[in-house]
Amino acid sequence: MRQIYSFAPDIFAGRVFVYSTLLLIVVFGARTPVQGQVEERSKVASPVDVYNPDTIPNNSAIYPNSLAPATAQDSLPPPAYSGSTRDFILSPDSLTAIVEYAAEDSMMVDFLSEEIHLYGDATVKYEAINLKANHIVLNYGTNIVFAEPLPDSVGQPAGFPEFTDEEQTLTAKEMRYNFKSGKGIIYGTTSVQEDIYIRGAKSKFVSDAVQIDDSTRADVIYTEGAVFSTCSAEHPHFGIHTNRAKIIPGKLAIFGASNLEIMGVPTPLWLPFGFFPISSGRSTGLLFPSDYQYSPQWGFGLQGIGWFFPIGEHVNLQATADYYIKGTYTVNTSVSYRRRYKYSGNFNASFKSLRREDQELRELFDKGFSIAWSHRQDQRAHPTFNFGGSLNFQTNLVDQRFINSYEVASQNVIRSSMNITKTFPKLKSTLTAGLNHSQSNQRRSITVNFPDAAFQTQTIYPLRDLPGKQSAWYKKLSMRYRSALRTEFTAPDSTFFSNQTLDDGQYGFRHSVESGLSFNVLKYFNLSPNVNFSEVYYGKSRNYRLDDKVVTNEIIDPETGELTIDTTSLGTIINDLNPGLASFRTFSAGVSVSTQFFGKVKFKRRGLFGLQGLRHVMKPSINLGYNPNYQNARDYISDVPYYIPTSEIDPLNGSDEAYLSPFANQIFGAPPRQEQSLGLGYSIANLFEAKVWNKKDSTSNNVKLFQNIGVRGSYDFTKTSLQWSPITVSGGTQFFKGVTRVNVNAIFDPYVTRYDPESKNFRRVDVTNFSEGRFPVGLTRLNSTISTNITVAKIRELFQGAEEEVVTDLAEERRKRREEENTIFEETDILSLFERFSIRHNYNFRFERVFDTENPTTADRGRQEFRTVANSIELRGALQLTNNWSINIGSIGYSFTDKRITYPYLSFVRDLHCWEMRFNWAPQRNTYSFSIAVKPGTLDFINLPVNQNRYDGGQLFTN
């Protein structure tokens, strides 16, 4: 007769547990050591011998390995039922390691079947294996464990089996596992490998089946009816379905014939077999194509197919290619490296070959390569040495031809800078050396400065250590030394890598010494004498000559018939750089006096907008400077003149007042073209502020009305005419808490501009406006820029009266803005939809004095003409319509001066859980791209792309 003892949780739970445990010990034939001796127990025990209804037995005394009551250190109560085989020696066929089990609701023991049934949050643990489920059956005779869920209060299955073997975790609808053989059968299994969810109808689990290395073995899962997907939904929105698959957790997945399913519906896309790595960490492996493309000009193509190579512990190499069947291809190499607390960086190189057809169906090829390298040294790597920067280089505008993004299309200049910086604390100096590069996409020219080195000292006070008071004037004497060594190569990008570029290279060295002194005189004035000396050396100098293209006219005398040849030109002046050391020196000395004046106006009553007072700060400065004669100077090393009159080069059409310099258009420029001069320069800086009463917090705030309004000019004592220079007035202010900024720059001339019949040009003459009864200064030119950059948040601040935030940490402010841009705003009103939008308006206009050049007269004094230089508006931002729908406006604007839309770039994104639908459109370049693709991850190569590139859109380059 089969005997089954079933128990339910009640007030006798402790007694029931003891009874079932003792019966289990009897069946196992266990031997329990008591007081150092081995006591024999009968295989059959009467329940009366161990069950006493009048006492509550101590579980820990009878079963030492049961979980003790929770102590003060435990945060969770122990399960109602628990046990293990730790203190019992079982039969020879039993497991060598202990098995621990526990349950919350109840436990049932079937002695005839040798089964233990555990109900409610049941767990069984054996070595590194841990099994959880709502119902677990442990057969201690066959060492087989069975797990399944149980219906909850509403009849739905709950507590599905969860199997963990070290780092491998499986969930299933039902499973059976043999502890002895390490094999199991799992139904409805789900496992996660990296970002891939693997679901199988029926799986076979084998522990330690594969030898990885000398000391490591791995589990293997054989699955029937498996679905591989990165979708976390219970019913995946997509997946790769296969009848047979083999998975080595954390290593590799291999599957047979398979096809793509979308929403459970098979598609015609089939694969005969497949494999992909699912290992964590770095390992060599195939990179699946990131995109599939079709272009009428290029044909079908794959993008991003390649291989990944880990090189050592700190370097990763990735080699990919894009290929189209009609001949267009790209080869890309990407290297990333990193050493903690040392350095990090990335290196990318690509070669692109683009095939296209013209209107006559002729094949044309555009080839080029691009290189990008960025390196950053950690601040903790070295206190006085630093190496870092970025290099960006391309030929034939390959990025603009291939990439259809707003950032690339609007990039007119590409710059690079890679430098080594060494600081010498004892010498109080810094040495910087490296490479600098500039590339203009409009002019198609490249400029490279290498080597480019600079050495400079900090401000040094050589007399500070002399005896005397620290406030002594001579201890304020300061000196500073600077030097620079530069080599420059400039050429068109099509011929940059040629011997001619090396032959045309320029070399220069410059060093300078500055000395100054600053001290107070008459208590309120600051007196600052200064002396500057600079010396420049070039490896080449310009040689000017005529091109020998003589122009003559034949004149025949009408009376005598005699032929006369009149030479009208001896040729055009040309120049070339000739090797040879040449140098020039510049020197200047001066003294400046500066002070400050303050003016205040207070109002007894609060005026308009709570105005309480005005404050004016004026900072005048006068500078007396001396410069020697450079126009007639010569280099004492090479005897090269600083300037050459054009009359010496072209005796026929040259002028004694027009000069050319052998040092012109070189790295550090030419010396100033002027005779000896002694001039007085003046400048006045002004600041206007207002004190305004704030009703909200009952305080007074200072508001800057006009900032940095400056007046500058000079007077030259050595000139006999035109001694006063034009007067420059500049200033700026802002309105609406910085939303709108206004900058103004104007030039006024105290002299009259008059037509010169000899030179046939309008030029300044030594006649003042005041002498002709005009205003003392006349407006020559006025430029003004009004720029507005406003966001919805700024509009809220203006209308709600929020205080303007003062930015003290620029890096932290940028971090906050990035977080705000990545935040989905909660829609509270209509303005919340546009939280990420910014509107930029730029208006630049000019007043300029123009003259009648068609019918010039000496009485013409010009007229003021208004001209709009630029007037454009630009909109950028993102519109989050719903949690899944968003519209991104990379840039869209309108130029009122050119009457055209300025590069609109729009994108629409729809979040489809594990998919993403995206549409990008650049109508000005006639390009678009549409894709429904799996989100970035292991299976992101599954996508449906439709696009049109620049060549298919007909917007070809004309240069």
HELIX and SHEET records of a PDB file:
HELIX    1   1 ALA A   13  PHE A   28  1                                  16    
HELIX    2   2 PRO A   47  VAL A   50  1                                   4    
HELIX    3   3 ASN A   59  ILE A   62  1                                   4    
HELIX    4   4 VAL A  398  PHE A  402  1                                   5    
HELIX    5   5 TYR A  406  ALA A  409  1                                   4    
HELIX    6   6 TRP A  473  LYS A  476  5                                   4    
HELIX    7   7 ASN A  499  ASP A  503  1                                   5    
HELIX    8   8 LEU A  608  GLY A  610  5                                   3    
HELIX    9   9 THR A  646  ILE A  649  1                                   4    
HELIX   10  10 PHE A  770  GLU A  772  5                                   3    
HELIX   11  11 VAL A  792  GLN A  800  1                                   9    
HELIX   12  12 LEU A  810  GLU A  821  1                                  12    
HELIX   13  13 ILE A  830  PHE A  834  5                                   5    
SHEET    1   A 5 ILE A   4  SER A   6  0                                        
SHEET    2   A 5 SER A 106  ASP A 110 -1                                        
SHEET    3   A 5 GLU A 115  TYR A 126 -1                                        
SHEET    4   A 5 VAL A  99  ALA A 103 -1                                        
SHEET    5   A 5 TYR A  81  SER A  84 -1                                        
SHEET    1   B 9 ILE A   4  SER A   6  0                                        
SHEET    2   B 9 SER A 106  ASP A 110 -1                                        
SHEET    3   B 9 GLU A 115  TYR A 126 -1                                        
SHEET    4   B 9 ILE A 129  ASN A 139 -1                                        
SHEET    5   B 9 ILE A 144  GLU A 148 -1                                        
SHEET    6   B 9 GLU A 174  ASN A 178 -1                                        
SHEET    7   B 9 LYS A 183  GLN A 193 -1                                        
SHEET    8   B 9 GLN A 168  THR A 171 -1                                        
SHEET    9   B 9 GLU A 162  ASP A 165 -1                                        
SHEET    1   C12 ILE A   4  SER A   6  0                                        
SHEET    2   C12 SER A 106  ASP A 110 -1                                        
SHEET    3   C12 GLU A 115  TYR A 126 -1                                        
SHEET    4   C12 ILE A 129  ASN A 139 -1                                        
SHEET    5   C12 ILE A 144  GLU A 148 -1                                        
SHEET    6   C12 GLU A 174  ASN A 178 -1                                        
SHEET    7   C12 LYS A 183  GLN A 193 -1                                        
SHEET    8   C12 ILE A 196  GLN A 211 -1                                        
SHEET    9   C12 ARG A 217  SER A 229 -1                                        
SHEET   10   C12 PHE A 238  ILE A 248 -1                                        
SHEET   11   C12 LEU A 252  PHE A 255 -1                                        
SHEET   12   C12 GLY A 274  PRO A 277 -1                                        
SHEET    1   D12 ILE A   4  SER A   6  0                                        
SHEET    2   D12 SER A 106  ASP A 110 -1                                        
SHEET    3   D12 GLU A 115  TYR A 126 -1                                        
SHEET    4   D12 ILE A 129  ASN A 139 -1                                        
SHEET    5   D12 ILE A 144  GLU A 148 -1                                        
SHEET    6   D12 GLU A 174  ASN A 178 -1                                        
SHEET    7   D12 LYS A 183  GLN A 193 -1                                        
SHEET    8   D12 ILE A 196  GLN A 211 -1                                        
SHEET    9   D12 ARG A 217  SER A 229 -1                                        
SHEET   10   D12 PHE A 238  ILE A 248 -1                                        
SHEET   11   D12 SER A 258  ILE A 262 -1                                        
SHEET   12   D12 VAL A 265  LEU A 271 -1                                        
SHEET    1   E 2 PRO A  33  VAL A  34  0                                        
SHEET    2   E 2 GLN A  37  VAL A  38 -1                                        
SHEET    1   F 2 LEU A 150  PRO A 151  0                                        
SHEET    2   F 2 PRO A 157  ALA A 158 -1                                        
SHEET    1   G 3 GLY A 285  LEU A 287  0                                        
SHEET    2   G 3 GLY A 299  ILE A 311 -1                                        
SHEET    3   G 3 ASP A 291  SER A 295 -1                                        
SHEET    1   H14 GLY A 285  LEU A 287  0                                        
SHEET    2   H14 GLY A 299  ILE A 311 -1                                        
SHEET    3   H14 VAL A 315  TYR A 324 -1                                        
SHEET    4   H14 TYR A 329  ARG A 339 -1                                        
SHEET    5   H14 TYR A 343  GLU A 357 -1                                        
SHEET    6   H14 GLU A 363  GLN A 377 -1                                        
SHEET    7   H14 PHE A 385  GLN A 394 -1                                        
SHEET    8   H14 VAL A 413  PHE A 424 -1                                        
SHEET    9   H14 SER A 429  SER A 440 -1                                        
SHEET   10   H14 SER A 445  THR A 457 -1                                        
SHEET   11   H14 SER A 478  PRO A 492 -1                                        
SHEET   12   H14 GLN A 506  GLY A 516 -1                                        
SHEET   13   H14 PHE A 525  LEU A 546 -1                                        
SHEET   14   H14 PHE A 519  VAL A 521 -1                                        
SHEET    1   I16 GLY A 285  LEU A 287  0                                        
SHEET    2   I16 GLY A 299  ILE A 311 -1                                        
SHEET    3   I16 VAL A 315  TYR A 324 -1                                        
SHEET    4   I16 TYR A 329  ARG A 339 -1                                        
SHEET    5   I16 TYR A 343  GLU A 357 -1                                        
SHEET    6   I16 GLU A 363  GLN A 377 -1                                        
SHEET    7   I16 PHE A 385  GLN A 394 -1                                        
SHEET    8   I16 VAL A 413  PHE A 424 -1                                        
SHEET    9   I16 SER A 429  SER A 440 -1                                        
SHEET   10   I16 SER A 445  THR A 457 -1                                        
SHEET   11   I16 SER A 478  PRO A 492 -1                                        
SHEET   12   I16 GLN A 506  GLY A 516 -1                                        
SHEET   13   I16 PHE A 525  LEU A 546 -1                                        
SHEET   14   I16 ILE A 573  SER A 594 -1                                        
SHEET   15   I16 LEU A 611  ASN A 627 -1                                        
SHEET   16   I16 PHE A 597  LYS A 602 -1                                        
SHEET    1   J27 GLY A 285  LEU A 287  0                                        
SHEET    2   J27 GLY A 299  ILE A 311 -1                                        
SHEET    3   J27 VAL A 315  TYR A 324 -1                                        
SHEET    4   J27 TYR A 329  ARG A 339 -1                                        
SHEET    5   J27 TYR A 343  GLU A 357 -1                                        
SHEET    6   J27 GLU A 363  GLN A 377 -1                                        
SHEET    7   J27 PHE A 385  GLN A 394 -1                                        
SHEET    8   J27 VAL A 413  PHE A 424 -1                                        
SHEET    9   J27 SER A 429  SER A 440 -1                                        
SHEET   10   J27 SER A 445  THR A 457 -1                                        
SHEET   11   J27 SER A 478  PRO A 492 -1                                        
SHEET   12   J27 GLN A 506  GLY A 516 -1                                        
SHEET   13   J27 PHE A 525  LEU A 546 -1                                        
SHEET   14   J27 ILE A 573  SER A 594 -1                                        
SHEET   15   J27 LEU A 611  ASN A 627 -1                                        
SHEET   16   J27 SER A 677  ASN A 694 -1                                        
SHEET   17   J27 THR A 699  ASP A 716 -1                                        
SHEET   18   J27 ILE A 727  PHE A 735 -1                                        
SHEET   19   J27 THR A 740  ASP A 749 -1                                        
SHEET   20   J27 GLY A 778  THR A 791 -1                                        
SHEET   21   J27 SER A 838  VAL A 850 -1                                        
SHEET   22   J27 ARG A 863  GLN A 880 -1                                        
SHEET   23   J27 TRP A 885  SER A 895 -1                                        
SHEET   24   J27 ARG A 900  LEU A 912 -1                                        
SHEET   25   J27 TRP A 915  ALA A 922 -1                                        
SHEET   26   J27 THR A 927  VAL A 934 -1                                        
SHEET   27   J27 ASN A 943  GLN A 948 -1                                        
SHEET    1   K 2 VAL A 551  ILE A 556  0                                        
SHEET    2   K 2 LEU A 563  SER A 569 -1                                        
SHEET    1   L 2 ILE A 644  PRO A 645  0                                        
SHEET    2   L 2 TYR A 659  LEU A 660 -1                                        
SHEET    1   M 2 TYR A 751  ASP A 756  0                                        
SHEET    2   M 2 ASN A 761  THR A 768 -1                                        
END                                                                             
